[in-house]
């Protein structure tokens, strides 16, 4: 409508400032941002500060006049230049320092300091603190390996569950077994650990029976207060192949004979204990998820061996040796979907599903779920079906990719 058509018409003048509903919305939005640790934009602060209408009888000062354009241009010319962003050549010449990953020992020390600051860590003697710190670092290292490279620890984590052989723990710490058991009993009385023997059927020296293969530990994190606990799923996990260890001489007796003195470095202590703390499948190198996308860069002659190795690694990690062909079928079809343009990012979707299964297994093992994941392969198939990959794989033509 032209301007002449509206002249003379009366319109209701809009009130200045925010309405009550608008102010309530901004306040709720500000509370959510502060709860997440985010900073409020300057526009939000200005609106919240100026949202209240002026009181009656109070006259606001007149607004300041804008500077003339000549003064504004002069101030802009005199202002110091903003630092220019580095280009690709400058970044290549002086790259930023690499991010240093925090190891299990430094993380354990940080959690111990946090527990002392909060007052949730009871008083410990020097020997008790040493044993507790070792168990805590061992549990964090086992959890980090189970989660996979690059995965952070769950924020709700309150304990770490681990398997250890007490004779190996005594050798690693340089303590007599009797002294170690006294310290463990004291830590359990103070609510920092919970321990139970892990037993498994085996045939040793011609005698078949149920033998104690080690000890299960639930180690409370220092900054938490809930008492640690061991679930039934923890005892069902195949922590150790007792018969295979006996055949290979990987026993605590041979360990005591080979170590005349305990390791001097923390890393040596951890490596010694990991020989018994990792399950048979976990002791090997875990599957690197970037190797899935490496299938695209591999030459066609190398893809068959790479797919076989990845499928075997997945079957071993998910304790599903009868499904090697299923995992290979997933990898072949994801590669086929990428190469023939059926679905971009199919291998990345498979990597995402493997990460979710790893996280579910870790949460089930370390007390984050009420029930365990009995069939990791079925969970992987469910996640792929939700993303539409399984249906695509069934309908796609079986074109050659190797």
C-alpha positions as CSV (number, residue, x, y, z in Angstrom):
1,X,0.0,0.0,0.0
2,X,1.5,3.4,-0.9
3,X,2.4,5.9,1.8
4,X,-0.6,8.1,0.9
5,X,-3.0,5.4,1.7
6,X,-2.0,5.1,5.3
7,X,-1.8,8.8,6.2
8,X,-4.5,9.8,8.6
9,X,-5.0,6.3,9.9
10,X,-4.5,5.7,13.6
11,X,-2.4,2.7,14.8
12,X,-2.0,1.5,18.3
13,X,1.5,2.5,19.4
14,X,3.6,-0.5,20.4
15,X,5.0,-0.4,24.0
16,X,8.6,0.2,24.5
17,X,10.9,-2.6,25.8
18,X,10.1,-6.3,26.1
19,X,6.8,-7.8,27.0
20,X,6.5,-10.1,30.1
21,X,6.5,-13.2,27.9
22,X,9.5,-12.0,26.0
23,X,11.5,-11.2,29.2
24,X,10.6,-14.6,30.7
25,X,11.8,-16.3,27.5
26,X,15.1,-14.4,27.6
27,X,15.6,-15.2,31.3
28,X,15.0,-18.9,30.8
29,X,17.4,-18.9,27.9
30,X,20.0,-17.1,29.9
31,X,19.7,-19.7,32.8
32,X,20.2,-22.6,30.3
33,X,23.3,-21.0,28.8
34,X,24.8,-20.2,32.3
35,X,24.1,-23.8,33.4
36,X,26.0,-25.1,30.3
37,X,28.9,-22.7,31.1
38,X,28.3,-20.6,28.0
39,X,28.6,-16.8,27.9
40,X,25.6,-14.7,27.2
41,X,25.8,-12.7,23.9
42,X,26.0,-8.9,24.5
43,X,22.6,-8.4,22.8
44,X,20.9,-10.7,25.4
45,X,22.5,-8.7,28.2
46,X,21.5,-5.4,26.7
47,X,17.9,-6.6,26.2
48,X,17.7,-8.0,29.8
49,X,19.1,-4.8,31.3
50,X,16.8,-2.5,29.3
51,X,13.7,-4.7,29.3
52,X,12.2,-3.1,32.4
53,X,10.0,-0.1,31.6
54,X,11.0,3.2,33.1
55,X,9.3,4.2,36.4
56,X,6.8,6.9,36.4
57,X,8.2,10.4,37.1
58,X,11.7,9.3,36.1
59,X,12.9,10.8,32.9
60,X,15.5,9.1,30.9
61,X,18.5,11.1,29.8
62,X,18.4,12.1,26.2
63,X,20.3,9.8,23.9
64,X,23.7,10.8,22.8
65,X,24.1,12.2,19.4
66,X,25.9,10.0,16.9
67,X,29.3,11.3,15.8
68,X,29.5,12.9,12.4
69,X,30.7,10.6,9.6
70,X,34.0,12.5,9.3
71,X,34.9,11.8,13.0
72,X,33.9,8.1,12.6
73,X,36.1,7.6,9.6
74,X,39.0,9.4,11.3
75,X,38.7,7.1,14.4
76,X,38.7,4.1,12.2
77,X,41.8,5.2,10.4
78,X,43.6,5.9,13.7
79,X,42.6,2.6,15.3
80,X,45.4,-0.1,15.5
81,X,45.0,-2.8,12.8
82,X,43.6,-6.1,14.0
83,X,46.0,-9.0,13.9
84,X,45.6,-11.0,10.7
85,X,44.8,-14.7,10.8
86,X,47.7,-17.0,9.8
87,X,47.5,-18.5,6.4
88,X,48.2,-22.1,5.5
89,X,51.9,-21.5,4.8
90,X,52.4,-19.8,8.2
91,X,50.7,-22.6,10.0
92,X,52.8,-25.2,8.2
93,X,56.0,-23.4,9.1
94,X,55.0,-23.1,12.8
95,X,52.3,-25.7,13.6
96,X,50.6,-25.5,17.0
97,X,52.0,-27.9,19.7
98,X,50.3,-31.3,19.7
99,X,47.8,-32.0,22.4
100,X,49.4,-34.2,25.0
101,X,47.2,-37.1,26.0
102,X,46.7,-37.6,29.7
103,X,47.9,-41.0,30.9
104,X,46.3,-43.1,33.6
105,X,48.7,-42.1,36.3
106,X,48.3,-38.3,35.8
107,X,44.5,-38.8,35.7
108,X,44.6,-40.8,38.9
109,X,46.7,-38.1,40.6
110,X,44.2,-35.5,39.4
111,X,41.3,-37.5,40.8
112,X,43.1,-38.0,44.1
113,X,43.7,-34.2,44.4
114,X,40.0,-33.6,43.6
115,X,38.9,-36.1,46.3
116,X,41.1,-34.4,48.9
117,X,39.7,-31.0,47.9
118,X,36.1,-32.2,48.2
119,X,36.8,-34.1,51.4
120,X,35.5,-37.4,49.9
121,X,38.9,-39.2,50.2
122,X,39.5,-40.7,53.7
123,X,42.8,-40.5,55.4
124,X,45.3,-42.9,54.0
125,X,48.7,-44.0,55.1
126,X,51.6,-43.9,52.6
127,X,51.3,-47.6,51.8
128,X,47.5,-47.5,51.5
129,X,47.7,-44.5,49.1
130,X,50.3,-46.2,47.0
131,X,48.2,-49.4,46.6
132,X,45.0,-47.4,46.0
133,X,46.7,-45.2,43.4
134,X,48.0,-48.3,41.6
135,X,44.6,-49.9,41.5
136,X,42.9,-46.7,40.4
137,X,45.4,-46.1,37.5
138,X,45.1,-49.7,36.4
139,X,41.3,-49.5,36.3
140,X,41.4,-46.2,34.3
141,X,43.8,-47.7,31.8
142,X,41.7,-50.8,31.3
143,X,38.6,-48.7,30.8
144,X,40.3,-46.4,28.4
145,X,41.5,-49.4,26.3
146,X,38.0,-50.8,26.3
147,X,36.4,-47.6,25.2
148,X,38.9,-47.3,22.3
149,X,41.3,-44.5,21.2
150,X,40.1,-41.0,21.5
151,X,37.0,-41.8,23.6
152,X,36.6,-39.7,26.9
153,X,35.6,-41.3,30.1
154,X,31.9,-41.1,31.0
155,X,31.2,-38.1,33.2
156,X,28.9,-40.2,35.4
157,X,31.6,-42.7,36.1
158,X,31.8,-43.5,39.8
159,X,34.0,-46.6,39.9
160,X,36.4,-48.7,37.8
161,X,36.1,-52.4,37.7
162,X,39.3,-54.4,37.0
163,X,40.8,-57.9,37.2
164,X,44.2,-58.5,38.8
165,X,46.3,-61.3,40.2
166,X,47.3,-60.4,43.7
167,X,50.7,-62.1,43.5
168,X,51.5,-59.9,40.4
169,X,50.3,-56.8,42.4
170,X,52.6,-57.7,45.2
171,X,55.6,-58.1,42.8
172,X,54.8,-54.8,41.0
173,X,54.6,-52.8,44.3
174,X,57.5,-54.7,46.0
175,X,55.3,-55.7,49.0
176,X,55.1,-59.0,50.8
177,X,51.8,-60.7,50.2
178,X,50.8,-60.5,53.9
179,X,51.4,-56.8,53.9
180,X,49.5,-56.3,50.7
181,X,46.4,-58.2,52.0
182,X,46.4,-56.1,55.2
183,X,46.4,-52.9,53.1
184,X,43.6,-54.3,50.8
185,X,41.5,-55.1,53.9
186,X,42.0,-51.6,55.2
187,X,41.0,-50.0,51.9
188,X,37.9,-52.2,51.7
189,X,37.0,-51.2,55.3
190,X,37.3,-47.5,54.3
191,X,34.9,-48.0,51.3
192,X,37.4,-47.4,48.6
193,X,37.5,-50.9,47.0
194,X,35.5,-54.0,46.9
195,X,37.2,-57.3,46.0
196,X,36.1,-60.9,45.3
197,X,37.8,-64.0,43.9
198,X,37.1,-64.8,40.3
199,X,36.8,-68.5,39.7
200,X,36.8,-70.5,36.4
201,X,36.6,-74.2,35.5
202,X,39.9,-75.5,34.2
203,X,42.1,-78.6,34.0
204,X,45.5,-78.0,35.6
205,X,48.1,-80.7,35.9
206,X,45.6,-83.3,35.0
207,X,43.0,-82.2,37.6
208,X,39.7,-80.8,36.6
209,X,38.0,-78.4,38.9
210,X,37.0,-74.8,39.6
211,X,40.1,-72.6,40.3
212,X,40.6,-69.1,41.5
213,X,42.2,-67.3,38.6
214,X,42.6,-63.9,40.2
215,X,40.6,-61.1,42.0
216,X,37.9,-58.8,40.8
217,X,38.2,-55.2,42.1
218,X,35.7,-52.4,42.1
219,X,37.6,-49.2,42.8
220,X,35.7,-46.1,43.9
221,X,36.8,-42.9,42.2
222,X,38.3,-40.5,44.9
223,X,35.9,-37.7,44.2
224,X,32.8,-39.9,44.5
225,X,31.0,-41.1,47.6
226,X,29.0,-44.2,46.5
227,X,30.4,-47.5,47.7
228,X,31.8,-49.6,45.0
229,X,30.0,-52.8,44.0
230,X,30.6,-55.9,41.8
231,X,27.7,-57.1,39.6
232,X,27.0,-60.6,38.4
233,X,28.0,-59.6,34.9
234,X,31.5,-58.8,36.2
235,X,32.0,-62.4,37.2
236,X,30.7,-63.8,33.9
237,X,33.3,-61.9,31.9
238,X,36.1,-64.2,30.6
239,X,38.9,-62.3,32.3
240,X,41.6,-65.0,31.9
241,X,42.4,-68.2,30.0
242,X,43.8,-70.1,33.0
243,X,44.7,-73.3,31.0
244,X,46.4,-71.3,28.2
245,X,48.4,-69.2,30.7
246,X,49.5,-72.4,32.5
247,X,50.7,-73.9,29.2
248,X,52.6,-70.8,28.2
249,X,54.1,-70.3,31.7
250,X,52.3,-67.0,32.2
251,X,51.7,-67.6,35.9
252,X,52.3,-65.6,39.1
253,X,55.0,-68.2,40.2
254,X,57.0,-67.5,37.0
255,X,56.5,-63.8,37.5
256,X,58.0,-63.9,41.0
257,X,61.0,-65.8,39.7
258,X,61.6,-63.3,36.8
259,X,61.3,-60.1,38.8
260,X,63.9,-59.8,41.6
261,X,62.9,-56.2,42.2
262,X,59.8,-54.2,41.4
263,X,59.7,-51.8,38.4
264,X,61.1,-48.4,39.2
265,X,58.8,-46.4,36.8
266,X,55.0,-46.2,36.9
267,X,54.8,-47.3,33.3
268,X,56.6,-50.5,34.1
269,X,54.2,-51.2,37.0
270,X,51.2,-50.7,34.7
271,X,52.7,-52.9,31.9
272,X,53.4,-55.7,34.4
273,X,49.9,-55.7,35.8
274,X,48.2,-55.4,32.3
275,X,49.7,-58.8,31.4
276,X,47.0,-60.3,33.7
277,X,44.4,-57.5,33.8
278,X,43.5,-57.6,30.1
279,X,41.3,-60.3,28.7
280,X,42.8,-62.6,26.1
281,X,41.1,-60.7,23.2
282,X,41.9,-57.3,24.7
283,X,45.6,-58.0,25.1
284,X,46.0,-57.7,21.3
285,X,46.0,-54.4,19.5
286,X,42.4,-53.0,19.4
287,X,40.8,-52.2,16.1
288,X,41.5,-48.7,15.0
289,X,38.4,-47.2,13.6
290,X,40.3,-45.1,11.0
291,X,41.3,-48.4,9.4
292,X,37.7,-48.8,8.2
293,X,37.9,-45.6,6.1
294,X,41.4,-46.7,5.1
295,X,39.7,-49.3,2.9
296,X,39.0,-46.6,0.4
297,X,42.7,-45.7,0.1
298,X,43.8,-49.3,-0.1
299,X,44.6,-50.8,-3.5
300,X,42.1,-53.3,-4.8
301,X,44.7,-56.2,-4.3
302,X,45.1,-55.3,-0.6
303,X,41.4,-54.9,0.3
304,X,40.6,-58.6,0.7
305,X,43.3,-59.2,3.4
306,X,42.4,-55.9,5.1
307,X,38.7,-56.8,5.3
308,X,39.5,-60.2,6.7
309,X,41.7,-58.7,9.4
310,X,39.1,-56.1,10.3
311,X,36.3,-58.8,10.5
312,X,38.5,-61.0,12.7
313,X,39.3,-58.1,14.9
314,X,35.6,-57.2,15.3
315,X,34.7,-60.8,16.1
316,X,37.4,-61.1,18.7
317,X,36.6,-57.8,20.3
318,X,32.8,-58.5,20.5
319,X,33.5,-62.1,21.6
320,X,31.5,-63.4,18.6
321,X,33.8,-65.8,16.7
322,X,30.9,-67.3,14.8
323,X,30.0,-64.0,13.1
324,X,33.3,-63.3,11.2
325,X,31.5,-63.6,7.8
326,X,28.7,-61.2,9.0
327,X,31.3,-58.5,9.9
328,X,33.1,-59.1,6.6
329,X,29.7,-58.8,4.7
330,X,29.1,-55.4,6.4
331,X,32.6,-54.1,5.5
332,X,32.3,-55.3,1.9
333,X,28.9,-53.7,1.4
334,X,29.9,-50.4,3.1
335,X,33.0,-50.2,0.8
336,X,30.8,-51.0,-2.2
337,X,28.3,-48.3,-1.2
338,X,31.2,-45.8,-1.0
339,X,32.9,-46.7,-4.3
340,X,29.8,-46.9,-6.5
341,X,28.1,-43.8,-5.0
342,X,25.2,-45.7,-3.3
343,X,25.8,-43.9,0.0
344,X,28.4,-41.4,0.9
345,X,29.9,-41.9,4.3
346,X,28.8,-45.6,4.7
347,X,32.2,-46.6,6.3
348,X,32.0,-43.7,8.7
349,X,28.5,-44.8,9.7
350,X,29.9,-48.3,10.4
351,X,32.6,-46.7,12.5
352,X,30.0,-44.8,14.4
353,X,28.0,-48.0,15.1
354,X,31.2,-49.8,16.3
355,X,31.9,-46.8,18.7
356,X,28.4,-47.1,20.2
357,X,28.8,-50.8,20.8
358,X,32.1,-50.3,22.5
359,X,30.6,-47.6,24.7
360,X,27.7,-49.9,25.6
361,X,30.1,-52.8,26.5
362,X,32.2,-50.5,28.7
363,X,29.2,-49.1,30.5
364,X,27.8,-52.6,31.1
365,X,31.1,-53.9,32.4
366,X,31.9,-50.9,34.7
367,X,28.5,-50.7,36.4
368,X,26.8,-48.0,34.3
369,X,23.9,-50.2,33.2
370,X,21.6,-52.5,35.1
371,X,22.0,-55.3,32.6
372,X,24.8,-56.3,30.3
373,X,25.1,-56.4,26.5
374,X,24.8,-60.1,25.8
375,X,25.1,-59.9,22.0
376,X,27.3,-57.0,20.8
377,X,26.9,-58.2,17.2
378,X,23.1,-57.9,17.4
379,X,23.4,-54.4,18.8
380,X,25.7,-53.4,15.9
381,X,23.2,-54.8,13.4
382,X,20.4,-52.9,15.2
383,X,22.3,-49.6,15.0
384,X,23.0,-50.1,11.3
385,X,19.4,-51.0,10.6
386,X,18.3,-47.7,12.2
387,X,20.6,-45.8,9.9
388,X,19.2,-47.7,6.9
389,X,22.4,-49.4,6.0
390,X,21.3,-53.0,6.4
391,X,18.4,-52.6,3.9
392,X,20.7,-50.8,1.5
393,X,23.3,-53.6,1.8
394,X,20.6,-56.3,1.1
395,X,19.3,-54.5,-2.1
396,X,22.6,-53.3,-3.5
397,X,24.1,-55.2,-6.5
398,X,27.1,-57.3,-5.6
399,X,29.6,-55.4,-7.8
400,X,33.3,-56.2,-7.5
401,X,35.4,-53.9,-5.3
402,X,38.6,-56.0,-4.9
